[in-house]
Amino acid sequence: MNPAEIEQVMLSGDKIIEYWDNQPATIDGVLGGYQEIDEVDVQTSCEMLEMARGHISSFKSALDCGAGIGRITNSVLKGRFENIDLLEQSTVQITEAKRRLKKVVRTFVQTRLQDFTFKTTYDCIWMQWFLMYVNDQDLLEFLVKARNLGLRKLSNRRTGCIFIKENVSTSLPIYSDEDYSRTRTNEQFLSIFRQAGFIV
Ligand SMILES: C[S@@+](CC[C@H](N)C(=O)[O-])C[C@H]1O[C@@H](n2cnc3c(N)ncnc32)[C@H](O)[C@@H]1O
């Protein structure tokens, strides 16, 4: 598949759902066969949250987006946030998340990120290792929506925070016709964040 065809697949999303419905609903499965990075990834995520302590509105509510089986909810958000909602599109992955985390997660939302509507605000919106399946326009629209409707704002200027952890490519975006993903460059991410109104 050429890049234009992969962009088309990202737009419809159906093939990406099918892909994830066919991946093992395990830590190794959501990490694409690299389960050994789970430990260090979790550790750095916990450090990121600690670093945000001076800015984040509070530790009441979190939304784990593109959550797969809830690896991050289980290892990073659980025990830190009182209420955790989990957003995932794949039936296979979210079914496993429900089995593992039914006592931890407040609401499981089976949807694509681009179809999600905010019903409440969050202190933390976590997005990791799935934005390579979301096209630029959909990501931009989600970030604008999150900024306006999805983040808690306190009178002392503390606000909810969006945590994004993604792979970046060094020069050109990298397309994969195995999982229909596109790895962005850092500059591409920064440009979308700027367009969404964030200062970077
Ligand atoms: C590589 S896994 C990462 C899961 C989790 N974020 C983690 O780090 O353990 C990617 C997950 O994102 C989900 N996903 C991909 N595109 C999505 C979209 N547009 N909306 C919601 N979920 C999506 C897939 O179904 C899959 O479960």
The ligand as a MOL file (V3000), in Angstrom:
LIG
                    3D

  0  0  0     0  0            999 V3000
M  V30 BEGIN CTAB
M  V30 COUNTS 27 29 0 0 0
M  V30 BEGIN ATOM
M  V30 1 C -0.5790 -0.3930 20.3460 0
M  V30 2 S -2.1080 -0.5960 21.2290 0 CHG=1
M  V30 3 C -1.7700 0.4530 22.6120 0
M  V30 4 C -2.7010 0.2580 23.7770 0
M  V30 5 C -2.3760 1.1130 24.9960 0
M  V30 6 N -2.4340 2.5350 24.7020 0
M  V30 7 C -1.0340 0.7490 25.5710 0
M  V30 8 O -0.0780 1.5580 25.4380 0
M  V30 9 O -0.9290 -0.3160 26.1650 0 CHG=-1
M  V30 10 C -3.2000 0.4050 20.2340 0
M  V30 11 C -4.6640 0.3640 20.6650 0
M  V30 12 O -5.2920 1.5400 20.1620 0
M  V30 13 C -6.5660 1.2020 19.6680 0
M  V30 14 N -6.9320 2.2090 18.6670 0
M  V30 15 C -6.3840 2.4060 17.4450 0
M  V30 16 N -6.9680 3.4340 16.8130 0
M  V30 17 C -7.9320 3.9000 17.6460 0
M  V30 18 C -8.9060 4.9310 17.5520 0
M  V30 19 N -8.9910 5.7000 16.4700 0
M  V30 20 N -9.7470 5.1430 18.5850 0
M  V30 21 C -9.6590 4.3610 19.7020 0
M  V30 22 N -8.7830 3.3410 19.8540 0
M  V30 23 C -7.9140 3.1170 18.8350 0
M  V30 24 C -6.3860 -0.2080 19.1030 0
M  V30 25 O -7.6270 -0.8550 18.9640 0
M  V30 26 C -5.4500 -0.8220 20.1040 0
M  V30 27 O -6.1470 -1.4640 21.1380 0
M  V30 END ATOM
M  V30 BEGIN BOND
M  V30 1 1 1 2
M  V30 2 1 2 3
M  V30 3 1 2 10
M  V30 4 1 3 4
M  V30 5 1 4 5
M  V30 6 1 5 6
M  V30 7 1 5 7
M  V30 8 2 7 8
M  V30 9 1 7 9
M  V30 10 1 10 11
M  V30 11 1 11 12
M  V30 12 1 11 26
M  V30 13 1 12 13
M  V30 14 1 13 14
M  V30 15 1 13 24
M  V30 16 1 14 15
M  V30 17 1 14 23
M  V30 18 2 15 16
M  V30 19 1 16 17
M  V30 20 1 17 18
M  V30 21 2 17 23
M  V30 22 1 18 19
M  V30 23 2 18 20
M  V30 24 1 20 21
M  V30 25 2 21 22
M  V30 26 1 22 23
M  V30 27 1 24 25
M  V30 28 1 24 26
M  V30 29 1 26 27
M  V30 END BOND
M  V30 END CTAB
M  END
